[in-house]
Every structure is written in C-alpha cells, then in structure tokens.
Amino acid sequence: MKRVYLFAAVLACFGAGACKKSSSSTSPPTVTISPTSANVEAGTTEQFGATVANATSASGTAITWLVNGVAGISAQQTAGFGTIDSTGLYTAPNVLPSSPAVVITAELTGDTSIYTTALVIITEVPVVTLSPTTATVAAGQSTTLTACIFNPPKDANGNYETGVTWYVSGAGELNVLGGDSKTGTVSPSTTVSPATPPSGVTCTPSISGQPNPQQVTYTAPQIPPSGGQVLVSAVLNADTTQTSSATITDTFSSFSLQGSFVFNLAGTFSFNQAGCTKSGNFARAGRITADGQGGLTVAEDLNVAGSPPQNLQINGTYAIGSDGRGTAVINDPFACGTTASNYYFVFVNESEVQIAEADTFASGHGEGDVQDPNVAFTGNLPTHNFAFDFSGSSVVGGVTEPTSQIGQFTLAANSIAKGQEDVNAGGTLTSVPSGSLAGTFVSTDANGRGTATIQGTSFAYYMITAGRVLFLEIDASGTLTGDALQQPNNPTFSASSLSAECSFLTRGRSPTGLAATGGVFLADGTSVLSNGVVDQNNAGTVQSNVAASGNYSVDANGRGAFSLTTNAGALTFVFYFVQAGQALVQETDSSIEADGMLVTQQGVPGTGSGFTTQSLIGPFAQQWTGAAAASFNEADTTGQIVLTGPTATAAATVAGTWDTNNALTLVPGNAVTGTYSMAGNGRGTLVITDAKGNAYNMSLYMSSLTPTGSVVFVLGTDTSRVLAGQVTEQF
C-alpha cells in the first residue's frame, strides 16, 4: 500500500541556493536537481540528475551525492534508508524504514556549502496474490480463482488502483487475454476490487482498508492443451511488473467427446450358446454424434460374417476418465440375440479416438475420426484421385480368406474413371491393371453416408472429409473395411517421392497365426534402400533388429514396389503413394496377407534422423491388436501410457493403464510400468510389465503423421504372442 508520510521534523534547509548568499555582483555557483521529489517503491530505483551553473575554478562541477546528509553508502544501507551511487542512481531499501521520508542531496564536491535537495517517499511495493496456485479441472468444468491486491497504488484522487487483467498461457500460446478454446477461458478477463467482498472470501493477511478480493471463473477446454497444463496470470494494471499465476492441470471428461465422428472397427467373434453357435469375422462402420454429456446417436452399418444389417439408426452412451480412456455402449443387434455392443476407447486428440471392442462375444479394433463440419456431404462426390487400403476377409473359391486390397482410382461424376489395385487373399496375389478398375457411387445423404460398387463388391461409405472416405463391405462375400485418401491433383510420382529415412509397419495373417513386419531404412531418391533394420513376428517366430538393404521402384501414378534383404531372406511389398513421403503398403510374400503404412520420418534427412529417447516424452494414446503365438484368437488393447524420459541416473520410464479384450476375456484398468529407449535411426524398444506380471517386449519405429504430435509404430517381439499397432502423442 502506498502510504504518504509527513516529515517528523521540518527540513532546515531545502532547495538550491537557500543556504548560501553572495555579496558579489557575479552570480554564485548553483546546483539544481531533477526530479525534486519522487515516490519510490521499496527495492526499486530512481535516477536523479544534477546541473551546475556559474561554476568557478574553486567549486568545480563535480557532484557528491548523499542520502539523509550522509555520503557513506554502506552506512545509509545499514540504517535502512537506501543508497545512491556516483551517477545519482538511488536504490530504495527492500524493507520500508520506520520513517519513509528520505532527503537526497547533490552538493558541489569542491564547495560543500553549495547544494540542493530532493525529497523521496519510500512506498510499499504492491503485491498480487492468487489462490489457489494449483488446480485440476476436467474438460468443460470450472474453478474459481481469487486475486488479492496488497499495497495498491493510488490515483491522483487518492483512489486505489486495483484493476487486474487476466491472461492464459499454454498450447503454444503466450498471454492470451481471457484465454481461448485451446487454453480454456477466464471470465471476466478484467476485474477491479468490488465494493462488497465475495461471500466467505478474505485475503490473508487481512489489513484494515485493504481492497476486497477479486474473483474470476476459469473453464477448462474441451481437450487438454499440449503438455496438459496452462498458466493463468493476474496482472496489476497500475504496475504490470506485479503479477501472480496459478498452474491449472486440464483433464479429459465426457465433455471432451462432442460432434460427429466417423468410425470403423473390425475383428473376430464367437458364440457358443443354446440355439446359436457361430464364429467368424466382422466389421462395422458408421457415424457417431456425441452430445458432450454421455449420449450418442449412431448411424451404423454392421457386417457379421457376411450378414450385414445396413444403415441402422440407433443410440448409445459413453463415459470418459481424466486420462482420456473411455467406455461406450451402442445399442445394436450384433448376432444371436445380443442387443448392445461395448467398447473401450482412448482419446488421441480432438479429432481422433482409438477403439477396441469390449464384449465377451467379439474382439476388434478400429478408430473414430471427426467428421469435417464445414463440408456439405450431400450430392456427388468430389472429383479427386484416391489411394485406398481395404482389409478384412473375402470368400475365395468357397473359402474365407484374410484379404488386403490396396490401389488407386480417379473419381469423376460418381464413377471410377480409371484405377488399379493389388489383392492379397490369404497369400495368393492377384491384380487389376492400371485403367481397368471399375466402380460406381451413389451420392451421400446428410450424414455423409452413401453406397458404392467397386470391382463387383458392394460397400457403404462415409465421408470423413472431402479428401478422406471410409468404406465397409455390405455384401455376403466378405468383411472388408478401410480408407480412401486423396492424392494430389494430376499426380506425377517418381523414385524421388521417397527420399529420406522411412519407417513402415504391416500386420495381417499367415497360415499359422498373425504376422507383423516393421522397420526403418534410408531411401536415396533413385532406387536404393540402405541402413535398414527390420523386425518380423510370424506366429511367434521372431526376427528382431536384423540389418536390411534393398531396392525400390515407383510408377508415375504412384504405385511402387520395394524389397528388403536380410540374413533370414527377402521381404517384398507393393505400395501406393498418398502423397510424397506417405504410402499405403501391402506385403507380397508367399502365404502372408498383411497391409499397413510407410512414411518418411520427420528427423534430419541423411543423418540417421537424429532421434533420441528424449524425442518421446509425454502422454501417449496406445492401441494394438494381436493374438497368442500360433493363434487367431484376437486380442485388442487401448489405453494411455506416459513416457517420462531418461535422467542422469535412470533409464526412461513408462507408466500407464490399458484396457484389453484378450481373446474375449476382458481386462479393464490394467496398470503397466516399464522402460523405453530410442536410437538415432528412429528404431527403439519398449519393455512393459502389466499388473498381472505379464512382460511385453516391443520394437518402436518413429514417424510423425499428425500436426499435433508424434506417431510411433509398435511391433511385438515376444515369441509367445504377436502384436502390432501404434502409440500417438495425446497433447
């Protein structure tokens, strides 16, 4: 509080020339000082200046500065009145003295009888305090922050200046007035001390005449910001150096899921009950609209072993925990009299969730992606080039085979103008040559749903964006599902479209169980692959961290092929570019059906990418699918893991919680711990132990497909199981 005090005694002599007269007709030397008075906050400084007029050879112009008549700096500091240096810079004491009035004297060094003075009033420093200083707030929820202003300055009319402006920093933004949708908001964004104090709220310490506390409401954003925390700051308008801050930890809640998401999920099911014994593959796709309060409305197509209920209009419920893990129930008729399906899911960000089926009759995996609210989906589809990847099952010669179809088509006037595809059905390879792929599309409804026929197979499709379409087979011949992703207009690809360090992952089936292959390599932009490392798990037979090299080629339309040679043999693949540096991949080795993704790593080209274990720090959403070795009984997991990075004395650590459907046995809330590392080439390791003592060894491959954070491919290297998937930075 700035307090103005009267002198205890009247100064005997004050001002230039008041203490010396000259009888000479020549004007005597004089000293003037500026400023002549100042209010100086404790612990701060004030610069004084002195001007000498009519100096003589005897008086000179040198100035000696004094505090309360004493030139000794240390003596005045000890007395608690502050110090002044040879330039006239006065430093007030940190603690207010008993008498806050101080006289600053500027005297001629050569004639100490000539001097002038200035009056300093030492004032208390205003202080802003904020409570609480830490808080945890769930998405969409609010907390109250209280600011107290101690020792506020006064305006010219003697009124306290208590105005405060509120800022929020986080999500890569600094000092946003009142916050925004990314950081959360503060309301109101400017405040003054009210005439009446808020009920039950006081400032500590309570001082007579102290301005009343100010209160604002902080509301957390829909999705936690990058890093999961924001800083709310209260800044005193009259002295912006005085500020106080509170650290807010934002968490997920059911409020986090809002709007429309297009989802798909595929897996296996098994019923063995009176009157209904059946098993096989299933796939589902649809559009979910969440209300932010736990309610769902759903349009869904469900294909259970080639018996697809189409365009179901149903509802459901959901709940989300603070770490972004959630559960959902959708009221759909799966099979054998069931009336609902259950799910685990985990938030990646505001645009994506990873999903696993959580039923004792079915296990599967998939994802949900926010549907672009700015696109009107009715009418003809856009004229674009698309690369596509469909996987699931198909009936070949009366036998159901695991199947992958990848390819490219040009869509115009709701028909495929040209296209091609490669098909791997149970390890048997066929293809539709360039220009021969045929298909027609029926325009979408307001939900973005339409139907299509591609090369004789019937699909329902859902528009996610104008450049991304989700497909689900809806005939009796299979359960294919997957995405079509927009390619550039009039694309011309070449080997130079792949010219960097790359990572890839494929997953699928072999005759004896599930199979997955992943690795990293350097593409030179012409045809050579070098510096490669590959991991493969084929039904529990593992090749881990083996050196690989090879070659690749690319057609102008974006179809390519590559091979990698290791000491265990050769691996072969075809791929279709979505864009330079990103391609859809299909393994073409004998008896293995698998598909996946190839991307260029976002490291330092030509230097082994320059990754370190520090490249992976923070909370990550994780999802993978697999099975026990030499088994087709699917196991699917979603969850959150937090990577903490290494210290000087300890390895980088992992902690988190998984939700698993292990071959139709549900294991929710499974706590896990472990360690991880990442090498410079973007290949790393992850070792995890769950609460039941099960150990998991995995290889990691760095990539980055999203603007919001890192995506890391994951491949299990245990001989007891096969798993493959990804972990994605949450925020």
Secondary structure, 3 states (H helix, E strand, C coil): CCCCCCCCCCCCCCCCCCCCCCCCCCCCCEEEEECCEEEEECCCEEECEEEEECCCCCCCCCEEEEECCECCHHHHHHHCCCEECCCCEEECCCCCCCCCEEEEEEEECCEEEEEEEEEEEEECCCEEEEECCEEEEECCCEEEEEEEEECCCECCCCCECCCEEEEEEECCEEEEECEECCCEEEECCEECCCCCCCCCCCCCCCCCCCCCCEEEEEECCCCCCCCCEEEEEEEECCCCCCEEEEEEEEECCHHHCEEEEEEEEEEEEEEEECCEEEEEEEEEEEEEEEECCCEEEEEEEEEECCECCCCEEEEEEEEECCCCEEEEEECCCCCCCCCCEEEEEEEEECCEEEEEECCCCEEEEEEEEECCCCCCCCECCCCEEEEEEEEEEEEECCEEEEEEEEEEEEEECCEEEEEEEEEEECCEEEEECCCCCCEEEECECCCCEEEEEECCEEEEEEEEECCEEEEEECCCCECCEEEEEEECCCCCCCHHHCCCEEEEEEEEEECCEEEEEEEEEEECCCCEEEEEEEEEEECCEEEEEEEEEEEEEECCCCEEEEEEEECCEEEEEEEEEEECCEEEEEECCCCCEEEEEEEECCCECCCCECCCHHHCCEEEEEEEEEEECCCCCEEEEEEEEEECCCCCCCCEEEEEEEEEEECCEEEEEEEEEEEEEECCCCEEEEEEEECCCCEEEEEEEEEEEECCEEEEEEEECCCCEEEEEEEEECC
